């Protein structure tokens, strides 16, 4: 069984390129250093209405739910705070957890 921890982020267009570079260079490497995840992928939503923002999904893959729960409890709050500190009032974010069937 593989677990997918998915972050969906809608970031305002005036900072989305800066956010994407920051996510690739800073945020994702920090999340991967936790050893909770085996790999990740980034996707950009193509079929969205022009609402002044761009939507991305960061998909982190884990081998089990325990690793995801550990990440959510011990690492996610601090990493999420970095989002708010770096891009205040510029994004909406939510997470989902899925398993392969």
C-alpha positions as CSV (number, residue, x, y, z in Angstrom):
1,X,0.0,0.0,0.0
2,X,1.3,3.5,-0.9
3,X,0.0,6.6,0.8
4,X,-0.3,9.9,-0.9
5,X,-0.1,13.2,1.1
6,X,-1.4,15.9,-1.3
7,X,-1.1,19.6,-0.7
8,X,-3.3,21.8,-2.9
9,X,-2.3,25.4,-3.0
10,X,-3.9,28.3,-4.8
11,X,-1.4,31.1,-4.9
12,X,-2.0,34.6,-6.2
13,X,-0.7,35.2,-9.7
14,X,1.6,38.1,-8.7
15,X,3.7,35.8,-6.5
16,X,3.1,32.3,-8.0
17,X,6.5,32.2,-9.8
18,X,8.3,33.3,-6.7
19,X,6.3,30.7,-4.7
20,X,7.1,27.9,-7.1
21,X,10.8,28.6,-7.0
22,X,10.7,28.8,-3.2
23,X,8.7,25.5,-3.0
24,X,11.2,23.7,-5.2
25,X,14.3,25.1,-3.5
26,X,13.3,25.4,0.1
27,X,10.0,23.8,1.1
28,X,10.1,20.5,-0.7
29,X,13.7,19.7,0.3
30,X,12.8,20.3,3.9
31,X,9.8,18.0,3.7
32,X,11.9,15.3,2.0
33,X,14.6,15.6,4.7
34,X,12.0,14.4,7.2
35,X,12.3,10.9,5.7
36,X,8.5,10.6,5.8
37,X,8.3,10.5,2.0
38,X,10.0,8.4,-0.7
39,X,9.3,10.8,-3.6
40,X,7.3,13.8,-4.7
41,X,5.7,15.4,-7.7
42,X,4.4,18.9,-8.5
43,X,1.5,19.5,-10.7
44,X,-0.1,22.7,-12.0
45,X,-3.9,22.8,-12.5
46,X,-4.5,23.6,-16.2
47,X,-8.3,23.9,-16.4
48,X,-9.1,26.5,-13.8
49,X,-11.1,29.7,-14.2
50,X,-9.1,32.9,-14.0
51,X,-9.7,33.8,-10.4
52,X,-6.5,35.7,-9.8
53,X,-4.6,32.7,-8.7
54,X,-2.7,29.6,-9.9
55,X,-3.3,26.2,-8.4
56,X,-0.6,23.7,-7.7
57,X,-0.6,20.2,-6.1
58,X,2.5,18.9,-4.4
59,X,2.1,15.1,-4.0
60,X,4.3,13.4,-1.5
61,X,4.4,9.6,-1.5
62,X,4.9,7.6,1.7
63,X,5.2,3.9,2.4
64,X,2.8,3.9,5.3
65,X,0.3,6.0,7.2
66,X,2.6,6.1,10.3
67,X,5.1,8.2,8.4
68,X,2.4,10.6,7.2
69,X,1.0,10.9,10.7
70,X,4.5,11.6,12.1
71,X,5.0,14.2,9.4
72,X,1.7,15.9,10.1
73,X,2.3,16.0,13.9
74,X,6.0,16.9,14.0
75,X,6.9,18.7,10.8
76,X,3.9,20.0,8.9
77,X,3.0,22.8,11.4
78,X,6.4,24.4,11.2
79,X,6.6,24.1,7.4
80,X,3.1,25.4,7.0
81,X,4.1,28.4,9.2
82,X,6.9,29.2,6.7
83,X,4.2,29.4,4.0
84,X,2.3,32.0,6.0
85,X,5.5,33.9,6.9
86,X,6.8,34.1,3.4
87,X,3.5,34.6,1.5
88,X,1.0,36.2,4.0
89,X,-2.5,36.5,2.7
90,X,-1.4,35.3,-0.8
91,X,-2.7,31.7,-0.8
92,X,-5.2,29.1,0.2
93,X,-4.0,25.6,1.1
94,X,-5.5,22.3,2.1
95,X,-4.2,18.8,2.4
96,X,-5.6,15.4,1.7
97,X,-4.4,11.9,2.4
98,X,-5.1,9.0,0.0
99,X,-4.1,5.4,-0.3
100,X,-3.7,3.2,-3.3
101,X,-6.5,0.7,-3.9
